[in-house]
């Protein structure tokens, strides 16, 4: 992704895909599909197409419109969707990736949607998930009694709050009203979308509801075939009626339309010559608007047709509609009977209709004269048309509320209705969004107004519910009414990060160093949060999300916060590392909004490029190439490294003696001791048993970022105790000198005796136990009494004692001043 945590404002975001082919090149094109799924919704296909044959690797990019996709999402990518490519394995053709998208709008939190306010003063609060806002986030509030905010009662100045929520207190002038309010933010560059909500006032405190709807409050629901006045009722549908007439000289036509559809007529007697002219008449049911009968009568040519026409009109039940018009000309026979019949449907022009006049009427059986749409045009004066519509109540309709959520206990349902008869009815359902299945389960079905206990609904399974009401009527002239409904519930906490980003103790560290991560979790909700999880995540170099810590915070009271803190070991990370903390990740609490529970920050982890260093001591001292070492030495290699990753694996330190690798199989011989003391990362203790001869020791160290170093040293071993290479320096000397010699083995005691040329002992220097290898003993040039020696030649003997036996070596020195 071009951004692992994008905001809707950044839409579109780029999605990058890589396809690897570990077999032979595909000969044919490959079908692919990319789908997205928002939490709680079905999958949507973003694209499905074919791409060119794939070699070793191929890549694709796609711009994804994330508008309206805030929250948790999953992208699914599939290869070879039509299964046309033969592969060794079909199990690696699908991959999915989670992505969280921040909302670009502000959410109204307080007061709750459709809550009842019993005070003339209310505090509004909006919360946001816009983590990319500037340093000075400004909140703007508006309040109105009109949903279109055409004349706001209140408009706030910009309220500067550099955090995830903003508050504003206002006075309310009107009681028993719905108030609409909205909030948005400005981050210095652009405004967010408005977040809108609604509440109702009851200053007397008679309506004790957490959520309440009446009157125009129902307009905010999902509605079907219902309308709102002071209550919710079945809506009316309209049946449009039209009659157009033209006499012989004025178009010679008659058209009757019901709901813009031409009525199809039946000829009363198709054997009558020239069946086209005459009177066209239609009966429409007063209760349904449906066409019951439609006939054409050639009342000019046949008295039988006129008689049948009159009988048609007279047989229409009271209240039904009669639509009639003339084509060519009206009746020639039984004219008085015709005129009398059409007067029963309200005709005022019955006595004025003449030969080849144009006449149209939308009458109703039993209507008063002149009370119905009717027009008459004398011959040659043009055609006429009349229109009307009939209003009927729908026989069924329903309303469904938007989700009610944020409850920690569902308490009661209330509703009342009116105009309930044998022909009308109301049924109220409660639908619960099942957290486990994402289905809407029907939890309550009731037709009994009043109060219903809802405590049996578990908010952990049903974090949100919807109210649904179905209205029915057996008569299109009657409608039931839903007067109001409401829910009582206990609202829960609303947890938000108190700061805009995860606190990191250092924004740049060396790989393996530990940093402190902190998140302050604030409860801006309605009740205490007993406990909540805060999980920390980091994205590795492959953009894989890894959980790095979890903290359980206890007892976060309203308007207070607690801090979640972990220590993050950066081992295995390098470069820019995205740190992510999620509050209430498993949605243990039913918060009103979950889109602001994610908080981010970036940490830079430097790659270690320095090699470790090695310091080696043989029986506690450094040696030079070729020095003697005891046959049972204790060789200690101290490893220094700037990386905090340490040396805790024997594969990091290899020891060779004369090119043969020494095994760690016995700790008595070779042992690795990890340390975390400053830059001392480990010690290697090697205790070989050696025979006389020359040896070469080699130690190779490799730290966890693959930096290495090598130590090499050649030394000698003589199993027989000897004193070799006896010298003093300087020689000759004036005031002081140093005796130097090599011991082939460590000795229990050592001293040096100095003699005159005559053999008189003048000084004994005690050196004590001494180690194998090169040794130095200081002498200040004085005799046993502390007097300085005279110029001349002297002899000295080095005497060592080992296991009760003595070995000696001697040489001479010169004092010269």
C-alpha positions in Angstrom: 0.0 0.0 0.0 1.1 3.6 -0.5 0.0 4.1 3.1 -0.5 1.3 5.6 -3.1 3.4 7.5 -4.7 5.8 5.1 -7.5 8.2 5.7 -10.6 8.6 3.5 -9.3 12.1 2.7 -6.3 10.5 0.9 -8.5 8.5 -1.5 -7.5 6.9 -3.8 -4.7 4.9 -2.3 -2.3 2.8 -4.4 -2.3 -1.0 -4.0 0.8 -2.8 -5.2 0.7 -6.5 -6.1 3.6 -8.9 -6.9 3.1 -12.2 -8.7 5.9 -14.8 -8.5 6.2 -17.8 -10.8 8.5 -20.5 -9.5 7.8 -22.8 -12.4 7.9 -22.5 -16.2 6.6 -19.4 -17.9 2.8 -19.4 -18.5 1.9 -19.7 -22.1 -1.5 -18.1 -21.7 -2.8 -15.0 -20.0 -3.7 -15.3 -16.3 -7.0 -14.4 -14.8 -6.8 -12.3 -11.6 -9.4 -10.8 -9.2 -9.1 -8.2 -6.4 -11.9 -7.9 -3.9 -12.5 -5.8 -0.8 -14.6 -6.4 2.2 -15.5 -3.9 4.9 -16.1 -5.3 8.3 -19.7 -6.5 8.6 -20.4 -6.2 4.9 -20.2 -8.5 1.9 -17.2 -8.7 -0.5 -17.0 -6.3 -3.4 -15.1 -7.0 -6.6 -12.7 -4.1 -7.4 -11.5 -5.7 -10.7 -11.5 -9.0 -12.5 -9.4 -9.3 -15.6 -6.7 -11.1 -17.4 -3.0 -10.2 -17.5 -0.2 -11.2 -19.9 1.7 -14.4 -19.4 3.8 -14.4 -16.2 7.5 -15.0 -16.3 9.6 -15.1 -13.1 7.9 -12.2 -11.5 5.3 -9.6 -12.4 3.8 -6.6 -10.7 0.6 -4.7 -10.8 -0.7 -1.5 -9.2 -4.3 -0.3 -8.6 -5.8 2.9 -7.4 -8.4 2.0 -4.8 -11.2 4.5 -3.9 -11.6 4.2 -0.2 -14.3 6.8 0.2 -16.9 5.5 2.7 -14.6 2.5 3.6 -13.5 3.7 7.1 -12.8 1.0 9.6 -11.5 -2.5 9.3 -11.2 -3.8 5.7 -9.7 -6.9 4.0 -8.3 -7.1 0.5 -8.4 -10.4 -1.3 -6.3 -11.2 -4.3 -6.8 -14.3 -6.4 -4.8 -15.8 -9.2 -5.9 -18.1 -12.0 -9.5 -17.6 -11.0 -10.8 -19.6 -14.0 -8.4 -22.5 -13.1 -6.9 -22.6 -16.6 -3.2 -22.8 -15.6 -1.9 -26.2 -14.6 0.2 -25.8 -11.4 2.1 -28.0 -9.0 0.1 -26.5 -6.2 -3.1 -24.5 -6.2 -2.8 -23.6 -2.6 -0.8 -20.5 -3.0 -3.0 -18.6 -5.5 -4.8 -16.5 -2.9 -3.6 -13.9 -0.5 -5.4 -11.5 1.8 -4.3 -8.4 3.7 -6.0 -6.4 6.5 -6.1 -2.6 6.3 -7.6 0.0 8.6 -8.9 3.2 7.1 -9.4 6.3 9.2 -12.6 8.2 8.8 -12.5 11.8 7.4 -15.5 13.0 9.4 -16.1 13.9 13.0 -18.6 11.8 15.0 -21.1 13.4 17.3 -20.8 11.6 20.7 -22.7 13.7 23.2 -25.6 13.8 23.5 -26.4 10.4 22.0 -28.4 10.3 18.8 -32.2 10.6 19.6 -31.5 11.0 23.3 -33.8 13.1 25.5 -32.3 16.2 27.1 -34.1 17.3 30.3 -32.0 20.5 30.8 -32.0 23.8 28.8 -28.2 23.6 28.7 -26.4 20.9 26.9 -22.7 20.1 26.2 -21.9 18.9 22.7 -18.9 16.7 22.1 -17.5 15.4 18.8 -14.7 12.9 18.4 -12.5 12.2 15.4 -10.1 9.6 14.1 -8.2 12.0 12.0 -4.7 11.3 13.2 -3.2 13.3 10.2 -4.6 16.6 11.5 -2.2 19.5 12.1 -1.0 20.6 15.4 -3.9 23.0 15.9 -7.1 21.1 15.3 -10.1 23.4 15.5 -13.7 22.2 16.1 -16.8 23.9 14.8 -20.4 23.3 16.0 -23.8 24.3 14.6 -27.3 23.7 16.1 -30.7 24.2 14.4 -34.3 23.0 14.7 -34.2 22.5 10.9 -32.4 19.5 9.4 -31.0 21.6 6.5 -29.3 24.1 8.9 -30.8 26.9 6.9 -31.0 29.3 9.9 -28.8 27.9 12.7 -29.7 28.9 16.2 -26.1 28.6 17.2 -22.8 28.7 15.4 -19.6 28.3 17.4 -16.3 30.0 16.9 -13.4 27.7 16.2 -12.7 25.7 19.4 -9.0 24.9 19.5 -8.4 21.4 20.9 -5.3 19.5 19.8 -6.8 16.2 20.6 -9.3 13.6 19.5 -12.4 15.3 20.9 -13.9 18.8 21.1 -16.6 20.1 23.4 -19.0 23.0 23.3 -21.8 24.1 25.8 -24.9 25.8 24.6 -28.3 27.0 25.8 -31.5 25.6 24.3 -34.4 28.1 23.8 -37.2 25.7 23.0 -38.8 22.7 24.8 -40.3 19.6 23.2 -38.4 20.1 20.1 -36.0 18.1 18.0 -32.6 19.8 17.7 -30.2 19.0 14.9 -26.5 19.6 15.5 -23.4 19.0 13.5 -19.6 19.2 14.1 -16.5 19.3 11.9 -12.8 20.1 12.3 -10.3 22.2 10.5 -6.6 21.1 10.6 -5.1 24.2 9.0 -5.4 22.9 5.5 -9.0 21.6 5.0 -12.3 21.0 6.7 -13.5 17.5 7.6 -16.9 16.3 6.7 -19.8 17.3 8.9 -20.8 14.7 11.5 -24.5 15.1 12.2 -26.8 14.1 15.1 -30.2 14.8 16.7 -31.7 15.0 20.1 -35.1 15.9 21.7 -35.8 18.2 24.6 -38.1 17.5 27.6 -37.4 20.1 30.2 -40.1 18.7 32.5 -38.2 15.4 32.7 -41.2 13.2 31.8 -39.4 11.2 29.0 -36.8 9.0 30.6 -35.5 7.4 27.5 -31.9 6.8 26.2 -33.2 6.8 22.7 -36.6 8.3 21.6 -38.5 9.0 18.4 -41.7 10.7 17.7 -43.1 13.0 14.9 -40.4 14.2 12.5 -37.8 12.1 14.3 -39.1 9.1 12.2 -37.8 10.9 9.1 -34.3 9.9 10.0 -35.1 6.2 9.6 -35.1 3.9 6.6 -38.8 4.2 5.5 -40.9 2.3 3.0 -44.5 3.3 2.2 -44.9 5.4 5.3 -45.1 9.1 6.0 -44.9 11.4 9.0 -47.1 14.1 10.4 -47.3 14.1 14.2 -47.0 10.3 14.0 -45.8 7.6 11.7 -48.6 6.4 9.3 -49.0 4.6 6.0 -48.2 6.9 3.1 -50.6 7.6 0.3 -50.2 6.5 -3.2 -51.7 8.5 -6.1 -53.5 7.0 -9.1 -53.5 9.5 -12.0 -56.6 9.7 -14.2 -56.9 11.4 -17.6 -59.6 11.6 -20.3 -59.2 13.3 -23.7 -62.0 13.7 -26.2 -62.3 15.0 -29.8 -65.5 15.0 -31.9 -65.5 14.2 -35.5 -64.2 17.6 -36.6 -61.8 18.0 -33.6 -59.5 15.0 -33.9 -62.0 12.2 -33.8 -60.5 10.5 -30.7 -61.1 9.3 -27.2 -58.2 8.3 -24.9 -58.5 7.3 -21.3 -55.4 6.8 -19.2 -54.9 5.4 -15.7 -51.5 6.0 -14.2 -50.3 7.2 -17.6 -51.2 3.9 -19.2 -53.7 3.8 -22.0 -56.8 1.7 -21.1 -57.6 -1.1 -23.4 -61.3 -1.3 -24.3 -63.7 -4.0 -25.2 -66.3 -3.3 -27.9 -69.8 -3.9 -26.6 -70.8 -5.5 -29.9 -68.2 -5.8 -32.6 -70.8 -6.7 -35.2 -72.4 -3.3 -35.2 -71.3 -1.4 -38.3 -68.4 1.1 -37.8 -67.8 0.3 -34.2 -65.3 3.1 -33.6 -67.6 6.1 -32.9 -69.5 6.6 -29.7 -68.9 6.8 -25.9 -65.9 5.3 -24.2 -66.4 4.5 -20.5 -64.2 3.1 -17.7 -65.0 2.0 -14.1 -62.2 2.5 -11.5 -62.4 1.0 -8.0 -62.6 3.7 -5.3 -60.5 1.6 -2.8 -57.7 0.4 -5.1 -57.6 2.6 -8.2 -57.8 -0.5 -10.4 -59.7 -0.6 -13.7 -62.7 -2.8 -13.2 -64.4 -2.5 -16.6 -63.7 -0.6 -19.9 -66.1 -0.6 -22.9 -66.8 1.2 -26.2 -70.4 1.9 -27.1 -71.5 3.0 -30.6 -74.5 4.8 -29.1 -75.1 6.7 -32.4 -75.6 3.6 -34.5 -77.6 1.4 -32.1 -80.2 1.9 -29.4 -79.1 -1.4 -27.8 -75.6 0.2 -27.3 -77.1 3.2 -25.7 -79.2 1.0 -23.4 -76.1 -1.0 -22.4 -74.1 2.2 -21.8 -76.8 3.5 -19.5 -77.0 0.1 -17.7 -73.1 0.2 -17.3 -73.2 3.6 -15.6 -76.3 2.8 -13.4 -74.7 -0.4 -12.2 -71.5 1.3 -10.8 -71.5 1.1 -7.0 -71.6 4.3 -5.1 -68.2 6.0 -4.8 -66.5 4.2 -7.7 -65.1 6.4 -10.4 -66.5 6.6 -13.9 -64.3 8.0 -16.7 -66.1 8.7 -20.0 -65.5 10.5 -23.3 -66.9 10.9 -26.8 -65.2 9.9 -30.0 -66.9 11.3 -33.2 -70.3 11.8 -31.6 -72.5 10.8 -28.7 -75.8 8.9 -28.5 -78.7 9.3 -31.0 -81.1 7.0 -29.3 -82.3 7.1 -25.6 -80.6 10.4 -25.2 -82.6 11.4 -22.1 -81.7 8.1 -20.4 -78.0 8.8 -21.1 -78.2 12.3 -19.7 -79.9 11.1 -16.6 -77.3 8.4 -16.1 -74.3 10.7 -16.4 -75.9 13.1 -13.9 -75.5 10.4 -11.3 -71.7 10.7 -11.7 -71.8 14.5 -11.2 -72.1 15.8 -14.8 -73.1 19.5 -15.2 -73.1 19.4 -19.0 -75.3 16.4 -19.5 -78.1 18.4 -21.1 -75.7 20.4 -23.4 -74.0 17.6 -25.2 -74.8 17.8 -29.0 -73.9 16.1 -32.2 -70.2 15.6 -32.7 -69.3 17.7 -29.6 -66.1 16.9 -27.6 -66.9 15.8 -24.0 -64.8 14.3 -21.2 -65.5 13.6 -17.5 -63.9 12.0 -14.5 -67.1 11.3 -12.5 -67.8 9.5 -9.3 -71.0 7.6 -8.6 -73.2 9.6 -6.3 -71.2 12.9 -6.7 -73.0 16.2 -6.6 -73.6 18.0 -9.9 -70.6 20.0 -11.0 -68.3 18.6 -8.3 -66.2 16.5 -10.7 -63.7 17.3 -13.5 -65.7 17.7 -16.7 -65.2 19.6 -20.0 -67.4 20.2 -23.1 -66.4 21.8 -26.4 -69.0 22.4 -29.1 -68.3 21.0 -32.6 -65.4 22.6 -34.3 -64.1 24.3 -31.1 -61.3 21.8 -30.4 -60.7 18.8 -28.3 -61.0 18.7 -24.5 -59.2 16.8 -21.7 -59.6 16.5 -17.9 -57.2 15.1 -15.2 -57.5 14.1 -11.6 -55.8 11.8 -9.1 -57.1 9.5 -6.4 -55.2 9.2 -3.1 -55.1 5.8 -1.3 -53.3 4.6 1.8 -50.8 1.9 1.1 -51.9 -1.4 2.6 -48.5 -2.0 4.2 -45.3 -0.1 5.1 -42.5 -0.1 7.5 -39.8 1.9 9.2 -36.4 0.8 10.5 -34.2 2.8 12.7 -30.6 3.3 12.2 -28.4 1.2 14.6 -28.6 2.0 18.3 -25.3 1.1 19.9 -22.8 1.7 22.7 -24.9 -0.2 25.3 -23.5 -2.3 28.1 -27.0 -3.3 29.1 -30.2 -3.3 27.1 -33.1 -2.4 29.5 -36.5 -1.7 28.0 -38.6 -1.0 24.9 -41.5 1.4 24.9 -43.9 2.3 22.2 -47.5 3.5 21.7 -49.8 3.5 18.7 -53.2 4.7 17.6 -56.0 4.0 15.1 -55.7 0.2 15.7 -58.9 -1.5 14.4 -59.9 -4.9 13.1 -58.6 -3.7 9.7 -55.3 -2.1 10.9 -52.3 -3.2 12.9 -48.8 -2.6 14.0 -46.0 -5.0 14.8 -42.7 -3.9 16.3 -39.5 -6.0 15.9 -36.1 -5.6 17.5 -33.3 -6.8 15.2 -29.9 -7.5 16.7 -26.6 -7.4 14.8 -24.9 -10.7 15.8 -21.2 -10.1 16.5 -20.3 -13.7 15.7 -22.2 -14.0 12.4 -22.8 -10.4 11.2 -26.4 -11.4 10.7 -29.4 -9.3 11.8 -31.3 -11.7 14.1 -34.9 -11.0 15.1 -34.9 -10.8 18.9 -38.4 -9.4 19.6 -41.8 -9.5 17.8 -44.6 -7.7 19.6 -47.9 -6.0 18.7 -48.6 -5.0 22.3 -48.0 -1.3 23.0 -46.4 -0.4 26.3 -43.2 -1.6 28.0 -41.1 -4.7 27.3 -38.0 -5.8 29.2 -34.9 -6.2 27.0 -32.4 -7.4 29.6 -32.4 -10.9 28.0 -30.5 -9.4 25.1 -26.8 -9.9 25.6 -24.9 -6.8 24.5 -21.7 -8.8 24.1 -23.4 -10.8 21.3 -25.6 -8.0 20.1 -23.6 -4.8 20.4 -26.2 -2.9 18.3 -29.9 -3.2 17.7 -32.4 -1.7 15.3 -36.1 -1.1 15.8 -38.4 -2.1 13.0 -42.2 -1.4 12.8 -44.6 -2.8 10.2 -47.9 -1.0 9.6 -50.7 -2.9 7.9 -54.3 -2.1 6.8 -57.0 -4.0 5.0 -58.4 -0.8 3.8 -56.8 1.8 1.6 -58.9 4.4 3.5 -57.5 3.6 6.9 -54.0 3.7 8.5 -52.7 2.8 11.9 -50.3 5.2 13.6 -47.0 4.7 15.5 -47.1 7.6 18.0 -43.6 7.1 19.5 -41.1 4.5 20.5 -38.0 4.5 22.7 -35.3 2.4 24.3 -33.7 2.5 27.6 -30.2 1.2 27.9 -27.0 1.8 29.9 -24.4 3.5 27.7 -20.9 2.3 28.1 -17.5 3.9 28.1 -16.0 5.6 25.0 -12.3 5.1 24.9 -10.0 7.4 22.9 -6.2 8.1 22.8 -5.5 11.2 24.7 -2.6 12.1 22.4 -2.2 12.0 18.7 0.6 9.4 18.5 2.2 6.6 20.4 4.8 7.9 22.8 8.3 6.5 21.9 11.1 7.1 24.3 13.6 7.5 21.4 12.7 8.0 17.8 16.0 6.6 16.5 17.7 3.5 17.9 20.2 0.9 17.0 18.7 -2.5 16.1 18.3 -4.5 19.3 18.0 -1.5 21.6 14.8 -1.4 23.7 12.4 1.5 23.6 9.5 2.4 25.8 6.1 2.7 24.1 3.2 4.5 25.9 -0.5 5.2 25.1 -2.7 7.3 27.3 -6.3 5.9 27.1 -9.0 8.4 28.0 -12.6 7.6 28.8 -14.9 10.2 27.4 -18.0 8.0 27.6 -20.8 7.6 30.0 -19.7 4.9 32.4 -16.5 3.4 33.9 -14.4 1.0 31.9 -13.6 -2.0 34.2 -10.8 -3.3 32.0 -9.7 -3.0 28.5 -6.9 -4.5 26.3 -4.4 -2.3 24.5 -2.3 -4.1 22.0 0.9 -2.8 20.4 2.0 -3.8 16.9 5.0 -3.2 14.7 5.4 -3.6 10.9 8.6 -5.4 9.8 10.5 -4.9 6.6 8.0 -6.9 4.7 5.2 -4.8 6.0 3.9 -7.7 8.1 2.0 -6.7 11.2 3.5 -8.3 14.4 2.0 -8.1 17.8 4.7 -6.8 20.2 2.9 -6.4 23.5 -0.4 -6.3 25.3 -1.5 -4.3 28.4 -4.7 -4.7 30.4 -5.8 -1.3 31.8 -8.1 -1.5 34.9 -10.8 0.9 36.1 -10.8 3.9 33.8 -13.3 6.3 35.2 -15.3 8.8 33.0 -13.1 11.8 32.2 -9.9 10.2 33.3 -7.2 8.2 31.7 -4.7 5.4 32.3 -1.4 4.7 30.5 -0.5 1.5 28.7 3.2 1.0 28.6 5.5 -1.7 27.1 9.2 -2.2 26.4 9.8 -2.9 22.7 12.8 -4.9 21.6 13.8 -3.8 18.1 15.7 -7.0 17.3 14.8 -8.0 13.7 13.7 -4.5 12.6 15.5 -1.9 10.6 14.7 1.3 8.8 11.4 3.1 9.3 9.2 1.0 11.5 5.5 1.8 11.9 4.3 1.4 15.5 0.6 0.9 16.0 -1.5 0.7 19.2 -5.1 -0.5 19.2 -7.5 0.2 22.1 -10.2 -2.4 22.7 -9.0 -4.4 19.7 -11.3 -7.4 20.4 -14.3 -5.0 20.9 -14.9 -6.3 24.4 -16.7 -3.0 25.1 -19.5 -1.8 22.8 -18.2 1.6 22.1 -20.2 4.2 20.1 -17.3 4.5 17.7 -14.4 2.2 17.0 -12.7 4.2 14.3 -10.7 6.3 16.7 -9.1 3.4 18.6 -6.0 3.2 16.5 -3.0 5.4 17.1 0.4 5.4 15.3 3.9 6.6 15.3 7.2 6.0 13.5 10.5 4.7 14.8 13.7 4.6 12.9 15.9 1.5 13.6 19.5 1.9 12.6 21.3 -1.1 11.2 24.5 -2.1 13.1 27.6 -1.8 10.8 30.4 -2.1 13.4 32.2 -5.4 13.9 32.6 -6.8 17.4 36.1 -6.8 19.1 37.8 -9.6 21.0 40.1 -9.5 24.0 41.8 -12.8 24.9 43.7 -13.6 28.2 45.7 -16.8 28.8 45.5 -17.6 32.5 44.5 -14.0 33.1 47.1 -12.2 31.0 47.7 -11.2 27.4 50.4 -13.0 25.5 52.5 -12.2 22.5 53.0 -14.4 19.5 55.3 -17.3 20.4 54.8 -17.0 24.2 54.7 -20.0 26.3 51.4 -21.1 27.7 50.7 -23.7 30.4 49.6 -27.1 29.3 46.2 -26.6 31.0 45.5 -22.9 30.4 42.3 -21.1 31.0 41.7 -19.0 27.9 39.1 -16.3 28.3 37.9 -14.4 25.2 35.9 -11.3 26.1 33.6 -10.1 23.3 32.7 -6.4 22.9 30.0 -5.0 20.6 28.0 -1.9 20.3 24.9 -3.8 19.3 22.5 -4.6 22.2 21.4 -7.8 20.4 24.1 -9.7 22.3 25.8 -13.1 21.8 23.6 -15.8 23.2 24.1 -18.4 20.6 27.2 -20.6 20.3 26.9 -20.3 16.5 28.0 -16.7 16.9 31.5 -17.6 18.4 33.6 -20.3 16.8 36.9 -21.5 18.4 39.6 -23.3 16.4 42.9 -24.8 17.6 45.3 -25.7 14.9 42.5 -25.3 12.4 40.3 -27.8 14.2 36.9 -26.5 15.4 36.3 -27.0 19.1 32.9 -28.3 20.1 30.7 -26.8 22.8 29.6 -30.3 23.8 31.3 -30.1 27.1 31.1 -26.9 29.2 34.2 -28.0 31.1 36.2 -27.5 28.0 34.4 -24.7 26.1 31.6 -22.5 27.4 29.8 -19.3 26.1 28.6 -16.9 28.8 26.3 -14.1 27.5 26.5 -10.7 29.2 24.7 -7.5 29.0 27.2 -5.2 30.8 27.9 -2.1 28.9 29.5 -3.2 25.6 30.6 -6.5 27.0 28.3 -9.0 25.3 29.8 -12.4 26.1 32.8 -14.4 27.4 34.1 -17.6 26.0 36.0 -19.8 28.4 38.3 -22.4 26.8 40.2 -24.9 29.1 42.2 -27.2 26.8 44.7 -29.9 27.9 47.8 -29.4 25.8 51.0 -31.3 25.0 54.3 -29.8 24.3 54.4 -28.1 20.9 53.4 -25.0 19.0 49.7 -24.0 18.6 47.6 -21.5 16.8 44.3 -20.3 18.3 41.6 -18.8 16.1 38.3 -17.2 17.3 35.7 -16.0 14.9 32.7 -13.9 16.2 29.6 -12.9 14.2 27.0 -10.6 15.7 23.3 -10.8 14.9 23.6 -8.2 12.2 26.3 -10.4 10.5 29.3 -8.2 11.3 32.3 -10.4 12.1 35.8 -10.2 13.6 38.7 -12.7 13.9 41.3 -13.2 16.6 44.4 -15.3 15.9 47.4 -16.1 18.2 50.4 -18.5 18.0 51.8 -19.8 21.3 54.1 -22.6 22.6 53.5 -25.3 25.2 56.3 -27.1 27.1 55.0 -29.7 29.5 58.3 -29.8 31.4 58.7 -26.7 33.7 61.6 -24.6 32.5 62.8 -21.1 32.9 63.9 -19.7 29.6 65.1 -16.4 28.0 66.4 -14.9 31.2 67.4 -11.2 30.8 67.3 -8.0 32.6 66.7 -4.6 31.0 68.3 -2.2 30.9 71.7 -3.9 31.3 74.0 -2.1 32.2 71.7 0.0 34.4 72.2 3.0 36.7 69.4 2.9 39.3 66.8 0.1 38.5 66.2 -2.7 36.1 63.6 -5.4 35.2 64.2 -9.1 35.1 62.4 -10.9 32.3 62.0 -14.6 31.5 59.6 -17.2 30.1 58.1 -19.9 32.2 56.9 -23.0 30.3 54.5 -23.8 33.1 53.0 -21.9 36.0 55.0 -22.2 39.3 54.0 -22.2 42.9 56.7 -19.8 44.0 59.4 -17.7 42.4 62.3 -15.6 43.7 65.5 -14.0 42.3 68.8 -14.0 44.2 71.6 -11.5 43.4 75.3 -12.3 44.1 78.6 -10.5 43.9 81.3 -12.1 41.7 82.7 -13.6 44.9 79.5 -15.5 45.5 78.1 -13.4 48.4 74.3 -13.1 48.4 73.4 -9.4 48.6 69.6 -9.4 47.7 66.6 -11.8 47.5 63.5 -10.7 45.6 60.3 -12.7 46.2 57.9 -12.8 43.2 55.5 -15.4 44.6 53.4 -17.7 42.3 53.9 -16.9 38.6 52.2 -17.8 35.4 53.5 -19.5 32.4 54.8 -17.3 29.6 56.6 -14.1 29.7 57.2 -12.7 33.2 58.7 -9.4 34.5 60.1 -8.7 38.0 61.2 -5.2 39.0 64.3 -4.4 41.1 65.3 -1.0 42.5 69.0 -1.7 42.4 69.5 -1.8 46.2 70.9 -4.6 48.4 69.1 -6.3 51.3 69.9 -3.3 53.6 68.6 -0.8 51.0 71.9 0.5 49.9 72.7 1.0 46.3 75.2 -1.3 44.7 78.6 -0.2 43.7 79.6 -0.2 40.1 80.6 -3.6 38.8 79.5 -7.0 37.6 77.0 -9.1 39.5 75.3 -12.5 39.0 71.6 -13.3 39.6 69.7 -16.6 39.7 66.0 -17.1 39.0 64.6 -19.9 41.2 61.1 -21.4 40.7 59.4 -24.0 42.8 56.7 -26.3 41.3 55.2 -29.2 43.2 58.1 -29.4 45.6 60.8 -29.3 42.9 63.1 -26.5 42.0 64.2 -25.2 38.6 66.8 -22.5 38.1 68.3 -20.2 35.5 71.0 -17.6 35.8 72.6 -14.6 34.1 74.8 -11.6 35.0 74.1 -7.8 35.2 76.3 -4.7 35.3 75.8 -1.6 37.5 77.3 1.5 35.8 76.9 5.0 36.9 
